[in-house]
């Protein structure tokens, strides 16, 4: 019996270019507090957030993802026909099928590409980096378009004092392709699934349907979270994960150009940077201050910002780490485009 033939892809992979789409509407803390029992000072002290962006009525995650994807492809110098796979990391694509990735691919002219969504919330983009890297090196794709996007305003309770002021909407994208040298380090990932109740949806869509069909007026299913528990977990459990990613890539923290964690909360970012002893010369992404927590869009939006604003040099190393619902996490060191 002859052995099964297998494919081998590129020796290495790297991020070739990034793109982003930030909704036009800027929402201040004062506007949030028109509904929420809070204050601008309270929100700033506990989250570091001053403003966030809200999508326009009818503007879906696909609508947000498409311009981010097109910008990344243009910067990479690639045509839609060059894209072999489209991956969308999101938890707010509000239909079960087709996937957001399929709709994005159709809209950008890459309708022949492999398409699928990843549903790991705030860790979605960093999970996607690992998947894209493995696809390229394994020979199942040459160029992967990875998009992190969420419209969190669809799934939050504006009167929930524990979460309403945190979230925003937005999309970030990256084109990942072959490289002659290592551009993506080993991924350290996993979960603490026993603690899933720290961040979850209040009820299932079937429960909502059944109560509505029975003549009731059920509340819209929204996200709820245990803020203090998430804070402690992120600071004390994720710093060791980030250190393992540095060790796996054989990179010292002093070699970094940027630290780009999930933009959950400015206090979490600052505490993680302290735990990791991030040197002063390393740019610490703080996109959360004026973008809020965009969940799947968080890391790619922050990455696109530090790159396009010239905060870091092309080819500089960045430590990425995503963490959140599930509780899922993933981290890797990447070379910036």
C-alpha positions as CSV (number, residue, x, y, z in Angstrom):
1,X,0.0,0.0,0.0
2,X,1.4,3.4,-1.0
3,X,1.7,6.1,1.7
4,X,-0.6,9.1,1.6
5,X,1.0,12.1,0.0
6,X,1.1,15.3,2.0
7,X,1.8,18.9,1.2
8,X,4.4,21.2,2.7
9,X,3.9,25.0,2.7
10,X,6.2,27.9,3.3
11,X,9.0,27.5,5.8
12,X,7.7,30.4,7.8
13,X,4.8,32.9,7.9
14,X,4.5,36.6,8.9
15,X,2.0,39.5,9.0
16,X,2.3,41.3,5.7
17,X,0.0,44.3,6.4
18,X,-2.8,45.5,8.6
19,X,-6.0,47.5,8.2
20,X,-8.8,48.9,10.3
21,X,-12.3,50.3,10.4
22,X,-13.5,52.5,13.3
23,X,-17.1,53.5,13.3
24,X,-17.8,57.2,12.8
25,X,-19.8,57.8,16.0
26,X,-17.7,58.8,19.0
27,X,-19.4,58.1,22.3
28,X,-18.2,59.9,25.4
29,X,-18.6,58.8,29.0
30,X,-21.1,61.6,29.6
31,X,-23.3,60.1,26.9
32,X,-23.0,56.7,28.5
33,X,-24.0,58.1,31.8
34,X,-27.3,59.4,30.4
35,X,-28.4,55.8,30.7
36,X,-25.9,54.3,33.1
37,X,-25.8,55.2,36.8
38,X,-22.2,56.3,36.8
39,X,-19.9,59.3,36.1
40,X,-17.1,60.2,33.8
41,X,-14.6,60.2,36.7
42,X,-15.7,56.8,37.9
43,X,-15.4,55.3,34.4
44,X,-11.9,56.8,33.8
45,X,-10.6,55.7,37.2
46,X,-11.7,52.1,36.8
47,X,-11.2,51.5,33.1
48,X,-9.1,54.3,31.7
49,X,-11.7,54.7,28.9
50,X,-12.6,58.2,27.8
51,X,-14.5,57.5,24.5
52,X,-15.5,54.5,22.4
53,X,-17.0,54.1,18.9
54,X,-20.5,52.8,18.2
55,X,-21.5,51.4,14.8
56,X,-24.3,53.1,12.9
57,X,-27.8,51.7,12.9
58,X,-27.8,48.7,10.5
59,X,-24.0,48.6,10.3
60,X,-23.2,45.0,10.8
61,X,-19.9,43.2,11.6
62,X,-19.6,42.4,7.9
63,X,-20.0,46.1,7.1
64,X,-17.2,46.9,9.5
65,X,-15.0,44.0,8.4
66,X,-15.0,44.7,4.7
67,X,-13.2,48.1,4.6
68,X,-10.6,46.9,7.2
69,X,-10.0,43.8,5.0
70,X,-9.7,45.9,1.8
71,X,-7.2,48.3,3.5
72,X,-5.0,45.4,4.6
73,X,-5.1,43.8,1.2
74,X,-4.2,47.1,-0.5
75,X,-1.3,47.7,1.8
76,X,-0.1,44.1,1.2
77,X,-0.2,44.7,-2.5
78,X,-2.6,41.7,-3.0
79,X,-5.7,41.3,-5.2
80,X,-8.8,39.5,-3.9
81,X,-7.8,36.5,-6.1
82,X,-4.6,36.2,-4.1
83,X,-6.5,35.4,-0.8
84,X,-6.7,31.7,-0.2
85,X,-8.6,31.9,3.1
86,X,-10.7,34.4,5.0
87,X,-11.0,34.0,8.8
88,X,-13.3,36.2,10.9
89,X,-12.9,36.3,14.7
90,X,-16.2,37.5,16.1
91,X,-18.9,36.7,18.6
92,X,-21.5,39.2,17.3
93,X,-22.3,37.9,13.8
94,X,-26.0,37.8,14.6
95,X,-27.0,35.1,12.2
96,X,-26.0,31.4,12.4
97,X,-25.2,30.9,8.7
98,X,-23.6,31.8,6.4
99,X,-20.5,32.7,8.3
100,X,-19.3,36.3,8.5
101,X,-16.2,35.2,6.7
102,X,-18.3,33.9,3.7
103,X,-20.1,37.2,3.5
104,X,-16.9,39.2,3.7
105,X,-15.2,37.1,1.1
106,X,-18.1,37.6,-1.3
107,X,-18.1,41.3,-0.7
108,X,-14.4,41.8,-1.4
109,X,-14.3,39.5,-4.4
110,X,-12.5,36.6,-2.8
111,X,-15.5,34.2,-3.2
112,X,-13.4,31.2,-3.9
113,X,-11.4,31.4,-0.7
114,X,-11.8,29.0,2.3
115,X,-14.0,30.8,4.8
116,X,-14.8,30.3,8.5
117,X,-15.4,32.1,11.7
118,X,-13.7,31.8,15.1
119,X,-15.8,32.3,18.2
120,X,-13.3,32.8,21.1
121,X,-14.3,36.4,21.9
122,X,-11.3,38.5,23.1
123,X,-8.8,35.8,22.2
124,X,-10.2,35.4,18.7
125,X,-7.6,37.3,16.8
126,X,-4.6,35.8,18.5
127,X,-6.1,32.3,18.0
128,X,-6.5,33.3,14.3
129,X,-2.9,34.2,14.0
130,X,-1.9,30.7,15.1
131,X,-4.4,29.1,12.8
132,X,-3.3,31.2,9.8
133,X,0.4,30.5,10.6
134,X,-0.3,26.7,10.7
135,X,-2.3,26.8,7.4
136,X,0.5,28.6,5.5
137,X,3.3,26.4,6.9
138,X,1.2,23.3,6.4
139,X,0.5,24.1,2.7
140,X,-3.3,24.6,2.9
141,X,-3.1,28.3,2.1
142,X,-0.6,30.9,0.9
143,X,-2.3,34.1,1.9
144,X,-4.8,34.3,4.8
145,X,-6.9,37.3,5.5
146,X,-7.6,37.4,9.2
147,X,-10.2,39.9,10.6
148,X,-11.1,40.6,14.2
149,X,-14.4,42.4,14.5
150,X,-17.3,42.9,16.9
151,X,-20.3,45.1,17.2
152,X,-20.6,44.8,21.0
153,X,-23.5,47.3,21.2
154,X,-25.7,44.5,20.0
155,X,-25.0,42.3,23.1
156,X,-24.6,44.7,26.0
157,X,-27.2,46.1,28.5
158,X,-26.7,49.9,28.4
159,X,-27.8,50.0,32.1
160,X,-25.4,47.3,33.3
161,X,-23.0,49.3,35.5
162,X,-20.5,46.4,35.4
163,X,-20.0,46.3,31.6
164,X,-21.9,48.9,29.6
165,X,-19.2,51.6,29.7
166,X,-16.4,49.2,28.6
167,X,-17.4,48.0,25.2
168,X,-17.2,49.5,21.7
169,X,-17.4,48.5,18.1
170,X,-14.8,48.1,15.4
171,X,-12.8,45.9,13.0
172,X,-9.1,45.2,12.5
173,X,-7.5,43.0,9.8
174,X,-4.2,41.5,8.9
175,X,-3.0,39.7,5.8
176,X,-0.7,36.8,6.8
177,X,1.5,35.2,4.2
178,X,4.8,33.3,3.5
179,X,8.1,34.4,4.8
180,X,11.8,33.3,4.4
181,X,12.4,34.0,8.1
182,X,10.3,33.4,11.2
183,X,7.7,36.1,11.6
184,X,5.3,34.4,14.0
185,X,6.5,32.7,17.2
186,X,5.0,29.6,18.8
187,X,1.5,30.2,20.3
188,X,0.9,29.5,23.9
189,X,-2.8,29.0,24.3
190,X,-5.5,27.2,26.3
191,X,-8.4,27.9,28.6
192,X,-9.7,28.0,32.1
193,X,-13.1,26.6,31.1
194,X,-14.1,25.8,34.7
195,X,-14.5,29.6,35.2
196,X,-16.7,30.2,32.1
197,X,-19.4,31.8,34.3
198,X,-17.1,34.8,34.8
199,X,-18.3,36.1,31.4
200,X,-21.3,34.7,29.6
201,X,-24.6,35.4,27.8
202,X,-27.5,35.8,30.2
203,X,-29.8,33.4,28.3
204,X,-29.9,31.3,25.2
205,X,-31.7,32.4,22.0
206,X,-34.0,29.4,22.3
207,X,-35.0,30.4,25.8
208,X,-35.7,33.9,24.4
209,X,-37.8,32.5,21.6
210,X,-39.8,30.1,23.8
211,X,-40.7,32.9,26.3
212,X,-41.6,35.2,23.4
213,X,-43.7,32.6,21.7
214,X,-45.5,31.9,25.0
215,X,-46.7,35.5,25.0
216,X,-44.0,36.9,27.3
217,X,-41.7,39.9,26.9
218,X,-38.3,38.4,27.5
219,X,-35.2,40.5,28.0
220,X,-32.8,40.6,25.1
221,X,-29.9,38.2,25.7
222,X,-26.9,40.2,26.7
223,X,-23.4,39.6,28.1
224,X,-22.7,39.8,31.8
225,X,-19.4,39.5,33.6
226,X,-17.8,39.4,37.0
227,X,-15.5,42.3,36.6
228,X,-13.3,41.9,39.7
229,X,-12.8,38.1,38.9
230,X,-11.8,38.8,35.3
231,X,-9.4,41.5,36.5
232,X,-7.6,39.2,38.9
233,X,-7.5,36.4,36.4
234,X,-6.2,38.6,33.6
235,X,-3.5,40.2,35.7
236,X,-2.2,37.2,37.6
237,X,-2.8,34.3,35.2
238,X,-2.1,35.9,31.9
239,X,1.3,37.5,32.7
240,X,2.8,34.0,33.0
241,X,1.2,33.0,29.7
242,X,2.9,36.0,28.1
243,X,6.2,35.1,29.6
244,X,5.9,31.6,28.1
245,X,5.2,33.1,24.7
246,X,8.4,35.1,25.0
247,X,10.4,32.1,26.1
248,X,9.0,29.9,23.3
249,X,10.0,32.5,20.7
250,X,13.4,32.9,22.5
251,X,12.8,36.6,22.8
252,X,13.7,38.8,25.8
253,X,11.2,41.3,26.9
254,X,13.9,44.0,26.2
255,X,13.9,42.9,22.5
256,X,10.3,43.9,22.0
257,X,9.2,47.0,20.1
258,X,5.6,46.7,21.3
259,X,3.3,45.0,23.8
260,X,-0.1,44.6,22.3
261,X,-2.5,42.9,24.7
262,X,-6.2,42.6,24.4
263,X,-7.6,46.1,25.1
264,X,-9.9,45.0,28.0
265,X,-9.2,47.8,30.4
266,X,-6.4,50.3,30.9
267,X,-5.8,49.1,34.5
268,X,-5.4,45.5,33.3
269,X,-2.9,46.6,30.6
270,X,-0.9,48.6,33.1
271,X,-0.8,45.8,35.7
272,X,0.2,43.2,33.1
273,X,3.0,45.5,31.8
274,X,4.2,45.9,35.4
275,X,4.1,42.1,36.0
276,X,6.1,41.5,32.8
277,X,8.5,44.3,33.6
278,X,8.0,45.9,30.2
279,X,10.9,48.4,29.7
280,X,10.2,52.1,29.0
281,X,11.3,51.9,25.4
282,X,8.6,49.3,24.6
283,X,5.4,50.8,23.2
284,X,2.4,49.6,25.2
285,X,-0.8,49.7,23.2
286,X,-3.5,51.6,24.9
287,X,-6.1,51.8,22.2
288,X,-8.8,51.1,24.8
289,X,-8.6,54.7,26.0
290,X,-10.5,56.0,23.0
291,X,-11.8,52.8,21.4
292,X,-13.2,50.9,24.3
293,X,-13.1,47.1,24.5
294,X,-13.9,45.9,21.0
295,X,-13.4,42.2,21.8
296,X,-12.4,40.5,18.6
297,X,-11.3,43.8,17.0
298,X,-9.2,44.8,20.0
299,X,-5.8,43.5,19.2
300,X,-5.8,44.1,15.4
301,X,-7.1,47.7,15.9
302,X,-4.4,48.4,18.4
303,X,-1.7,46.8,16.2
304,X,-2.8,48.8,13.1
305,X,-2.6,52.0,15.2
306,X,0.9,51.5,16.5
307,X,2.1,50.5,13.0
308,X,0.4,53.2,10.9
309,X,1.1,56.0,13.4
310,X,4.8,55.1,13.2
311,X,5.0,54.3,16.9
312,X,7.1,51.2,16.1
313,X,9.6,50.4,13.3
314,X,8.7,48.0,10.5
315,X,10.1,44.6,11.5
316,X,9.9,45.3,15.2
317,X,8.8,42.5,17.5
318,X,5.4,42.6,19.3
319,X,4.0,40.4,22.0
320,X,0.3,39.7,21.5
321,X,-2.0,38.2,24.1
322,X,-5.7,37.8,23.9
323,X,-7.9,36.7,26.8
324,X,-11.5,36.6,27.8
325,X,-14.8,34.7,27.6
326,X,-14.4,31.0,27.9
327,X,-12.1,31.7,29.6
328,X,-9.8,31.4,26.6
329,X,-6.4,32.8,26.0
330,X,-3.6,32.8,23.4
331,X,-0.3,34.6,23.0
332,X,2.6,34.8,20.5
333,X,5.4,37.1,19.5
334,X,5.1,38.5,15.9
335,X,7.2,40.6,13.6
336,X,5.3,43.8,12.7
337,X,4.8,44.7,9.0
